[in-house]
């Protein structure tokens, strides 16, 4: 992934989290730090990425992870509410079938 694009820098933690659909701050941070220490990246590029990452950690990380957590929570609630709606619809159908059977 880090070596895919050569014309524009794309190796930032935010892109890394989005690309690999990561949800946990600690593990994402650990994996990204491992990536930017990789000898597969040229030294100059590694230095640039590490510098940008350090700035991000100082100034933007908390806000990013708060927004990311909120987005995940919203997604989770939406999926849960859809599931609950379907379960309620099934329960209503089962009740209607039971009532129809017992009415006769």
Residue frames relative to the residue before (quaternion, step in Angstrom):
aa qw qx qy qz dx dy dz
X 1.0000 0.0000 0.0000 0.0000 0.00 0.00 0.00
X 0.6861 0.4966 -0.2878 0.4471 3.57 0.86 -0.94
X 0.7306 0.4192 -0.2316 0.4867 3.57 1.13 -0.57
X 0.4311 0.7393 -0.4395 0.2726 3.62 1.27 -0.04
X 0.7949 0.2381 -0.1202 0.5450 3.59 0.75 -1.02
X 0.1664 -0.8018 0.5677 0.0843 3.54 -0.91 0.88
X 0.6665 0.5410 -0.3048 0.4125 3.59 1.13 -0.53
X 0.7976 0.1337 -0.0481 0.5862 3.60 1.13 -0.55
X 0.4598 -0.6836 0.4871 0.2900 3.56 -0.88 0.92
X 0.0224 -0.8145 0.5789 -0.0325 3.55 -0.85 1.00
X 0.5552 0.6177 -0.3909 0.3967 3.57 1.27 -0.11
X 0.2675 0.7019 -0.5990 0.2775 3.50 -0.02 1.44
X 0.6332 -0.5590 0.3646 0.3921 3.56 -1.09 0.63
X 0.6388 0.5391 -0.3406 0.4305 3.61 0.92 -0.83
X 0.6680 0.4804 -0.2930 0.4870 3.58 0.97 -0.83
X 0.6200 0.5532 -0.3256 0.4512 3.56 1.06 -0.81
X 0.6600 0.5037 -0.2965 0.4720 3.57 0.93 -0.95
X 0.6831 0.4812 -0.2859 0.4690 3.58 0.90 -0.93
X 0.6679 0.5316 -0.3096 0.4189 3.59 0.87 -0.95
X 0.7928 0.2891 -0.1388 0.5184 3.55 0.96 -0.89
X 0.4232 -0.7491 0.4336 0.2679 3.57 1.32 0.38
X 0.2175 0.8049 -0.5151 0.1987 3.55 0.88 1.01
X 0.2209 -0.8083 0.5380 0.0921 3.56 -1.02 0.79
X 0.7226 0.4299 -0.2382 0.4861 3.58 1.12 -0.58
X 0.4751 -0.7115 0.4469 0.2613 3.56 -0.66 1.15
X 0.6966 0.4956 -0.2894 0.4304 3.57 0.78 -1.02
X 0.7037 0.4467 -0.2848 0.4734 3.58 0.82 -0.91
X 0.6248 0.5276 -0.3458 0.4601 3.61 1.02 -0.71
X 0.6512 0.5137 -0.3072 0.4666 3.56 0.98 -0.87
X 0.6586 0.5117 -0.3039 0.4605 3.56 0.92 -0.90
X 0.6762 0.4886 -0.2969 0.4646 3.59 0.91 -0.90
X 0.6556 0.5069 -0.3174 0.4610 3.59 0.99 -0.83
X 0.6417 0.5143 -0.3266 0.4658 3.58 0.96 -0.80
X 0.6245 0.5196 -0.3320 0.4794 3.57 1.05 -0.70
X 0.6368 0.5389 -0.3198 0.4493 3.58 0.99 -0.86
X 0.7386 0.4273 -0.2599 0.4521 3.59 0.75 -0.97
X 0.6246 0.4947 -0.3525 0.4907 3.60 1.25 -0.03
X 0.4397 0.7287 -0.4345 0.2946 3.56 1.30 -0.11
X 0.4350 -0.7005 0.5065 0.2520 3.55 -0.95 0.87
X 0.5108 0.6372 -0.4226 0.3930 3.60 1.27 -0.07
X 0.6608 0.4542 -0.3025 0.5153 3.58 1.23 -0.40
X 0.5211 -0.6295 0.4648 0.3407 3.60 -0.96 0.76
X 0.6411 -0.5719 0.3564 0.3673 3.60 -1.09 0.74
X 0.6595 0.5146 -0.3166 0.4473 3.57 0.88 -0.94
X 0.6703 0.4890 -0.2930 0.4750 3.56 0.93 -0.89
X 0.6232 0.5381 -0.3321 0.4602 3.58 0.99 -0.82
X 0.6448 0.5275 -0.3093 0.4586 3.56 1.00 -0.86
X 0.6578 0.5035 -0.3052 0.4697 3.57 0.95 -0.89
X 0.6698 0.4969 -0.3000 0.4630 3.58 0.85 -0.97
X 0.6566 0.5109 -0.3107 0.4597 3.59 0.94 -0.87
X 0.6414 0.5236 -0.3168 0.4627 3.58 1.01 -0.81
X 0.6679 0.4866 -0.2908 0.4823 3.58 0.93 -0.92
X 0.6332 0.5311 -0.3186 0.4643 3.56 1.04 -0.79
X 0.6393 0.5214 -0.3222 0.4643 3.58 0.97 -0.85
X 0.6444 0.5070 -0.3170 0.4766 3.62 0.95 -0.86
X 0.6371 0.5293 -0.3193 0.4605 3.57 0.97 -0.89
X 0.6631 0.5117 -0.3069 0.4519 3.58 0.88 -0.96
X 0.6838 0.4960 -0.2851 0.4530 3.60 0.98 -0.81
X 0.8428 0.2745 -0.0814 0.4558 3.56 0.83 -0.99
X 0.8313 0.2679 -0.0997 0.4767 3.60 1.01 -0.64
X 0.4968 0.7115 -0.4146 0.2739 3.59 1.16 -0.45
X 0.6775 0.5006 -0.3147 0.4374 3.60 0.79 -0.95
X 0.6647 0.4940 -0.3016 0.4724 3.57 0.94 -0.88
X 0.6369 0.5290 -0.3280 0.4548 3.59 0.94 -0.87
X 0.7158 0.4516 -0.2712 0.4585 3.60 0.76 -1.01
X 0.6023 0.5373 -0.3649 0.4641 3.60 1.09 -0.58
X 0.6662 0.4842 -0.2952 0.4843 3.59 0.94 -0.90
X 0.6422 0.5295 -0.3163 0.4552 3.56 0.99 -0.86
X 0.6607 0.5026 -0.2992 0.4705 3.58 0.94 -0.89
X 0.6416 0.5167 -0.3194 0.4683 3.57 1.00 -0.81
X 0.6501 0.5083 -0.3169 0.4676 3.60 0.94 -0.84
X 0.6519 0.5033 -0.3138 0.4725 3.59 0.98 -0.81
X 0.6450 0.5188 -0.3200 0.4609 3.58 0.99 -0.83
X 0.6411 0.5159 -0.3207 0.4691 3.59 0.99 -0.81
X 0.6464 0.5144 -0.3114 0.4697 3.56 0.97 -0.88
X 0.6484 0.5197 -0.3045 0.4655 3.58 0.96 -0.89
X 0.6656 0.4963 -0.3013 0.4689 3.59 0.92 -0.90
X 0.6392 0.5243 -0.3285 0.4567 3.57 0.97 -0.82
X 0.6708 0.4888 -0.2983 0.4712 3.57 0.89 -0.92
X 0.6606 0.5044 -0.3082 0.4628 3.57 0.97 -0.82
X 0.6665 0.4902 -0.3192 0.4620 3.59 0.94 -0.81
X 0.6209 0.5222 -0.3448 0.4722 3.60 1.06 -0.69
X 0.6522 0.5102 -0.3080 0.4685 3.56 0.98 -0.85
X 0.6535 0.5086 -0.3082 0.4683 3.57 0.95 -0.88
X 0.6346 0.5286 -0.3287 0.4581 3.59 0.98 -0.81
X 0.6663 0.4920 -0.3016 0.4722 3.57 0.94 -0.86
X 0.6453 0.5137 -0.3227 0.4643 3.58 0.99 -0.80
X 0.6491 0.5069 -0.3140 0.4724 3.59 1.01 -0.79
X 0.6336 0.5224 -0.3314 0.4645 3.58 1.00 -0.78
X 0.6498 0.5035 -0.3119 0.4764 3.59 0.99 -0.82
X 0.6498 0.5102 -0.3176 0.4654 3.58 0.96 -0.83
X 0.6389 0.5155 -0.3240 0.4702 3.58 1.02 -0.78
X 0.6407 0.5120 -0.3209 0.4737 3.59 0.99 -0.79
X 0.6506 0.5158 -0.3138 0.4606 3.58 0.93 -0.89
X 0.6504 0.5107 -0.3092 0.4697 3.55 1.00 -0.84
X 0.6514 0.5110 -0.3139 0.4647 3.57 0.96 -0.86
X 0.6447 0.5056 -0.3179 0.4771 3.60 0.98 -0.81
X 0.6516 0.5110 -0.3125 0.4654 3.58 0.92 -0.89
X 0.6610 0.5045 -0.3046 0.4644 3.58 0.92 -0.92
X 0.6486 0.5150 -0.3204 0.4599 3.58 0.99 -0.82
X 0.6644 0.5006 -0.3030 0.4649 3.59 0.98 -0.79
X 0.7339 0.4296 -0.2443 0.4660 3.58 0.88 -0.87
X 0.5710 0.6018 -0.3861 0.4033 3.59 1.18 -0.34
X 0.7067 0.4288 -0.2627 0.4976 3.59 1.12 -0.54
